[in-house]
């Protein structure tokens, strides 16, 4: 069966219900300044006011529908995705995978430039057939009944690209949870995956005796960061249902939980790094679809399916490119020597600015690095 065309079209009563809950929500008293104890109450009040009084969902929906979208049923699960053909003579198939608390909204700023570079000041020879799926249980994809984490998502993506869309081989890119899916694609599906690009680098653990002094220093920094900042990850792995009860019916609560992470992982803070309309549009793909609960369960699935391994058990041998953004989480930017143990690393770019959600923060740098990396892979084949 061919994929079915899809358009975003939220019902008026869905939108009205979100607005009513936003109006009724009460914020706690602010303690401390800014974001030092979690989500900034002052920022959330401004954010809610903008959401209620200025945010234009009709314009956001038009932007979401600017590129062709489809759904396909794979292994009984409905998958939503963008599929935008490239304009060049020989476009490269490219799969882009988002993470949490992101969505396909992350990639909206770059789809046009990747598919039609000639319209954006680029070389038409650098065009891609761009495929951007919503992770299982996210956005407009279906809610899995069982365990579906990064490893099984990689299997779904393989079937999407080869069986549904007809590509023999394709490249893949990912950050956050998407980097784990992409690592599993490169490690376990190298017969159909030609190369991968990461802006967050999943690695395998190593004993201290095998580490250089630089690697040991980085591991200490990453371990300290993990203990200080990744309590959200542990909660979503261990108690997703409790958290879902707190967030499912509260748009403002969901905003607080997600914006606090976006603020911590961005270059300059959430108010400086992102357009507020993008933030709200991204939130709507959780709040309006009822996918907050199932997005949290992806973390539980990761724990059950992969036993906490962000990287396949063996070295990834397909050509791998990495873009290192300075405000990425420390545990997502290991030393190059460590990455070389786990990947066939052929491309390593150190960026001057940008954070965890690199594509949404720095779309021009993101596009340039993808073009450079995949162009070089074409050159290696000749």
For each residue, the residues with C-beta under 8 A, 3 or more apart:
1: 72 73
2: 164
3: 70 71 72 81 83 164 165
4: 70 71 72
5: 68 69 70
6: 69 70 71 80 140
7: 65 69
8: 61 64 65 69 140
9: 61
10: 14 15 57 61 284 288
11: 14 15
12: 15 16
13: 16 17
14: 10 11 17 18 288
15: 10 11 12 18 19 57 288
16: 12 13 19 20
17: 13 14 20 21
18: 14 15 21 22 251 284 287 288
19: 15 16 22 23 52
20: 16 17 23 24
21: 17 18 24 25 249 250 251 252
22: 18 19 25 48 51 52 251 252
23: 19 20 52
24: 20 21
25: 21 22 48 250 251 252 253
26:
27: 41 44 45 252
28: 41
29: 41
30: 40 41 42
31: 37
32: 36 37
33: 36
34: 40 42 43
35: 38 39 40 43 260 263 264 269
36: 32 33
37: 31 32
38: 35 256 260
39: 35 43 44 256 257 259 260 263
40: 30 34 35 43 44 263
41: 27 28 29 30 44 45
42: 30 34 45 46
43: 34 35 39 40 46 47 259 270 271
44: 27 39 40 41 47 48 252 255 256 259
45: 27 41 42 48 49
46: 42 43 49 50
47: 43 44 50 51 255 259 276 279 280
48: 22 25 44 45 51 52 252 255
49: 45 46 52 53 54
50: 46 47 53 54 55 276 280
51: 22 47 48 54 55 251 255 280
52: 19 22 23 48 49 55
53: 49 50
54: 49 50 51
55: 50 51 52 60 276 277 280
56: 59 60 277
57: 10 15 60 61 284
58: 61 62
59: 56 62 63 277
60: 55 56 57 63 64 277 280 281 284
61: 8 9 10 57 58 64 65
62: 58 59 65 66
63: 59 60 66 108 281
64: 8 60 61 105 108 281
65: 7 8 61 62 69
66: 62 63 108
67: 82 84 108 111 112
68: 5 82 83 84
69: 5 6 7 8 65 80 81 82 83
70: 3 4 5 6 80 81 82 83
71: 3 4 6 78 79 80 81 140
72: 1 3 4 78 79 81 160 164
73: 1 76 77 78 79
74: 77 79 156 159 160 163 164
75: 156 159
76: 73
77: 73 74 136 141 142 144 148 156
78: 71 72 73 141 142
79: 71 72 73 74 133 134 136 141 142 156 160
80: 6 69 70 71 104 133 134 139 140 141
81: 3 69 70 71 72 131 132 133 134 160
82: 67 68 69 70 104 107 111 130 131 132 133
83: 3 68 69 70 129 130 131 165
84: 67 68 111 112 115 129 130 131
85: 91 115 129
86: 91 92 114 115 116 127 128 129 130
87: 91 115 116 117 118 119 124 127
88: 91 117 118 124 125 126 127
89: 124 125
90: 125
91: 85 86 87 88 115 127 128 129
92: 86 127 128 129 170 171 374 378
93: 128 129 131 161 165 167 169 170 171
94: 114 128 129 130 131 170 171 172 173 370 374
95: 131 132 133 157 160 161 170 171 172 173 185
96: 107 130 131 132 172 173 174 178 359
97: 133 135 153 157 172 173 174 177 178 179 181 182
98: 102 103 104 106 107 132 134 135 138 174 175 176 177 178
99: 102 135 174 175 176 177 178 179 200
100: 135 138 176 177 295 298 299
101: 257 258 261 262 282 286 295
102: 98 99 105 106 176 282 357 360
103: 98 106 134 138 139 282 285 286
104: 80 82 98 107 108 132 133 134 139 285
105: 64 102 108 278 281 282 285 360
106: 98 102 103 282 357 359 360
107: 82 96 98 104 110 111 130 132 359
108: 63 64 66 67 104 105 111 278
109: 359 360 363
110: 107 113 114 359 363 366 367
111: 67 82 84 107 108 114 115 130 132
112: 67 84 115 116 119 120
113: 110 116 117 119 120 122 363 367
114: 86 94 110 111 117 127 128 130 367 370
115: 84 85 86 87 91 111 112 127 128 129 130
116: 86 87 112 113 119 120 127
117: 87 88 113 114 120 121 122 123 124 126 127 371
118: 87 88 122 123 124 127
119: 87 112 113 116
120: 112 113 116 117 367
121: 117
122: 113 117 118 126 367 371
123: 117 118 126
124: 87 88 89 117 118 127
125: 88 89 90 375
126: 88 117 122 123 371 374 375
127: 86 87 88 91 92 114 115 116 117 118 124
128: 86 91 92 93 94 114 115 370 374
129: 83 84 85 86 91 92 93 94 115 167
130: 82 83 84 86 94 96 107 111 114 115
131: 81 82 83 84 93 94 95 96 160 161 165 170
132: 81 82 95 96 98 104 107 111
133: 79 80 81 82 95 97 104 141 157 160
134: 79 80 81 98 103 104 138 139 140 141 285
135: 97 98 99 100 138 139 141 153 177 178 181 295 298
136: 77 79 141 142 143 144 148 153 156 294 298
137: 141 142 143 144 148 291 294 295 297 298
138: 98 100 103 134 135 141 285 286 291 294 295 298
139: 80 103 104 134 135 285 286 289 291
140: 6 8 71 80 134 285 289
141: 77 78 79 80 133 134 135 136 137 138 291
142: 77 78 79 136 137
143: 136 137 291 294
144: 77 136 137 147 148 294 297 301
145:
146:
147: 144 152 300 301 304 305
148: 77 136 137 144 152 153 156 298 301 305
149: 152 153 298 301 302 303 304 305 306
150: 153 154 177 180 181 183 184 302 305 306 310
151: 154 155 184 188 305 306 312
152: 147 148 149 155 156 301 305
153: 97 135 136 148 149 150 156 157 181 184
154: 150 151 157 158 181 182 184 185 188 189
155: 151 152 158 159 189
156: 74 75 77 79 136 148 152 153 159 160
157: 95 97 133 153 154 160 161 172 181 185
158: 154 155 161 162 185 189 192 193
159: 74 75 155 156 162 163 164
160: 72 74 79 81 95 131 133 156 157 163 164 165
161: 93 95 131 157 158 164 165 167 170 192
162: 158 159 165 166 167 168 192
163: 74 159 160 166
164: 2 3 72 74 159 160 161
165: 3 83 93 131 160 161 162
166: 162 163
167: 93 129 161 162 170 192
168: 162 192
169: 93 192 193 194
170: 92 93 94 95 131 161 167 192 193 194
171: 92 93 94 95 193 194 195 196 197 374 377
172: 94 95 96 97 157 182 185 186 193 195 196 197
173: 94 95 96 97 178 182 196 197 198 199 370
174: 96 97 98 99 177 178 179 180 181 182 183 196 197 198 199 200
175: 98 99 178 179 198 199 200 356 357 358 359
176: 98 99 100 102 179 200 356 357
177: 97 98 99 100 135 150 174 180 181 298 302
178: 96 97 98 99 135 173 174 175 181 182
179: 97 99 174 175 176 182 183 198 199 200 201 202 310 332
180: 150 174 177 183 184 202 302 306 310 311
181: 97 135 150 153 154 157 174 177 178 184 185
182: 97 154 172 173 174 178 179 185 186 196 197 198
183: 150 174 179 180 186 187 196 198 202 310 311 312 316
184: 150 151 153 154 180 181 187 188 189 312
185: 95 154 157 158 172 181 182 188 189 193 196
186: 172 182 183 189 190 193 195 196 316 317 318 320 343
187: 183 184 190 311 312 313 314 315 316 317
188: 151 154 184 185 312
189: 154 155 158 184 185 186 192 193
190: 186 187 193 316 317 318
191:
192: 158 161 162 167 168 169 170 189
193: 158 169 170 171 172 185 186 189 190 196 318
194: 169 170 171 318 319 377
195: 171 172 186 318 319 320 321 373 374 377
196: 171 172 173 174 182 183 185 186 193 316 318 319 320 321
197: 171 172 173 174 182 320 321 322 323 347 369 370 373 374
198: 173 174 175 179 182 183 201 202 320 321 322 323
199: 173 174 175 179 322 323 324 325 328 358 359 366
200: 99 174 175 176 179 328 329 332 333 356
201: 179 198 322 332 333 334 339 343
202: 179 180 183 198 310 311 342
203: 310 311 334 338 339 341 342
204: 309 311 313 341 342
205:
206: 210 211 215 338 341
207: 210 211
208: 211 216 219
209:
210: 206 207
211: 206 207 208 215 216 219
212: 215 216 335 337
213: 216 217
214: 217 218 335 337
215: 206 211 212 218 219 334 335 337 338
216: 208 211 212 213 219 220
217: 213 214 220 221
218: 214 215 221 222 330 334 335 338
219: 208 211 215 216 222 223
220: 216 217 223 224
221: 217 218 224 225 330
222: 218 219 225 226 330 331 334
223: 219 220 226 227
224: 220 221 227 228
225: 221 222 228 229 230 329 330 331
226: 222 223 229 230 331
227: 223 224 230
228: 224 225
229: 225 226 264 329
230: 225 226 227 233 234 331
231: 234 235
232: 235 236 257 261
233: 230 236 237 299
234: 230 231 237 238
235: 231 232 238 239 240 243
236: 232 233 239 240 243 296 299 300
237: 233 234 240 299 300 302 303
238: 234 235 300 303
239: 235 236 242 243
240: 235 236 237 243 244 293 296 297 299 300
241: 244 245 293
242: 239 245 246
243: 235 236 239 240 246 247 257 296
244: 240 241 247 248 292 293 296 297
245: 241 242 248
246: 242 243 250 253
247: 243 244 250 253 254 257 292 293 296
248: 244 245 290 292 293
249: 21
250: 21 25 246 247 253 254
251: 18 21 22 25 51 254 255 283 287
252: 21 22 25 27 44 48 255 256
253: 25 246 247 250 256 257
254: 247 250 251 257 258 283 286 287 292
255: 44 47 48 51 251 252 258 259 283
256: 38 39 44 252 253 259 260
257: 39 101 232 243 247 253 254 260 261
258: 101 254 255 261 262 283 286
259: 39 43 44 47 255 256 262 263 270 279
260: 35 38 39 256 257 263 264
261: 101 232 257 258 264 265
262: 101 258 259 265 266 270 273 274 279 357
263: 35 39 40 259 260 266 269 270
264: 35 229 260 261
265: 261 262 327 328 329 355 356 357
266: 262 263 269 270 272 273 274 327 355 356 357 361
267: 273 325 326 327 353 354 355 361
268: 272 273 327
269: 35 263 266 272 273
270: 43 259 262 263 266 273 274 279
271: 43 274 276
272: 266 268 269
273: 262 266 267 268 269 270 355 357 361
274: 262 266 270 271 278 279 357 360 361
275: 278 279
276: 47 50 55 271 279 280
277: 55 56 59 60 280 281
278: 105 108 274 275 281 282 360
279: 47 259 262 270 274 275 276 282 283
280: 47 50 51 55 60 276 277 283 284
281: 60 63 64 105 277 278 284 285
282: 101 102 103 105 106 278 279 285 286
283: 251 254 255 258 279 280 286 287
284: 10 18 57 60 280 281 287 288
285: 103 104 105 134 138 139 140 281 282 288 289 291
286: 101 103 138 139 254 258 282 283 289 291 292 295
287: 18 251 254 283 284 292
288: 10 14 15 18 284 285
289: 139 140 285 286
290: 248 293
291: 137 138 139 141 143 285 286 294 295
292: 244 247 248 254 286 287 295 296
293: 240 241 244 247 248 290 296 297
294: 136 137 138 143 144 291 297 298
295: 100 101 135 137 138 286 291 292 298
296: 236 240 243 244 247 292 293 299 300
297: 137 144 240 244 293 294 300 301
298: 100 135 136 137 138 148 149 177 294 295 301 302
299: 100 233 236 237 240 296 302 303
300: 147 236 237 238 240 296 297 303 304
301: 144 147 148 149 152 297 298 304 305
302: 149 150 177 180 237 298 299 305 306 308
303: 149 237 238 299 300 306 307 308
304: 147 149 300 301 307
305: 147 148 149 150 151 152 301 302
306: 149 150 151 180 302 303 309 310
307: 303 304
308: 302 303
309: 204 306 312 313
310: 150 179 180 183 202 203 306
311: 180 183 187 202 203 204 316 342
312: 151 183 184 187 188 309 316
313: 187 204 309
314: 187
315: 187 341 342 343 344
316: 183 186 187 190 196 311 312 320 342 343 344
317: 186 187 190 344
318: 186 190 193 194 195 196 344
319: 194 195 196 344 346 347 377 380
320: 186 195 196 197 198 316 339 343 344 345 346 347
321: 195 196 197 198 345 346 347 348 349 369 373
322: 197 198 199 201 336 339 343 345 347 348 349
323: 197 198 199 349 351 358 365 366 369
324: 199 328 333 348 349 350 351
325: 199 267 328 333 351 353 354 355 356 358 361 362
326: 267 350 351 352 353 354 355
327: 265 266 267 268 353 354 355 356
328: 199 200 265 324 325 332 333 354 355 356 358
329: 200 225 229 265 332 333 356
330: 218 221 222 225 333
331: 222 225 226 230 334
332: 179 200 201 328 329 356
333: 200 201 324 325 328 329 330
334: 201 203 215 218 222 331 338 339
335: 212 214 215 218 338 339
336: 322 339 340 345 348
337: 212 214 215 340 341
338: 203 206 215 218 334 335 341 342
339: 201 203 320 322 334 335 336 342 343 345 348
340: 336 337 343 345
341: 203 204 206 315 337 338
342: 202 203 204 311 315 316 338 339
343: 186 201 315 316 320 322 339 340
344: 315 316 317 318 319 320
345: 320 321 322 336 339 340 348
346: 319 320 321 376 377 380
347: 197 319 320 321 322 372 373 376
348: 321 322 324 336 339 345
349: 321 322 323 324 369 372
350: 324 326
351: 323 324 325 326 354 358 362 365 369
352: 326
353: 267 325 326 327 361 362 365
354: 267 325 326 327 328 351 358 361 362 365 366
355: 265 266 267 273 325 326 327 328 358 361
356: 175 176 200 265 266 325 327 328 329 332
357: 102 106 175 176 262 265 266 273 274 360 361
358: 175 199 323 325 328 351 354 355 361 362 365 366
359: 96 106 107 109 110 175 199 362 363 366
360: 102 105 106 109 274 278 357 363
361: 266 267 273 274 325 353 354 355 357 358
362: 325 351 353 354 358 359 365 366
363: 109 110 113 359 360 366 367
364: 367 368
365: 323 351 353 354 358 362 368 369
366: 110 199 323 354 358 359 362 363 369 370
367: 110 113 114 120 122 363 364 370 371
368: 364 365 371 372
369: 197 321 323 349 351 365 366 372 373
370: 94 114 128 173 197 366 367 373 374
371: 117 122 126 367 368 374 375
372: 347 349 368 369 375 376
373: 195 197 321 347 369 370 376 377
374: 92 94 126 128 171 195 197 370 371 377 378
375: 125 126 371 372 378 379
376: 346 347 372 373 379 380
377: 171 194 195 319 346 373 374 380 381
378: 92 374 375 381 382
379: 375 376 382
380: 319 346 376 377
381: 377 378
382: 378 379
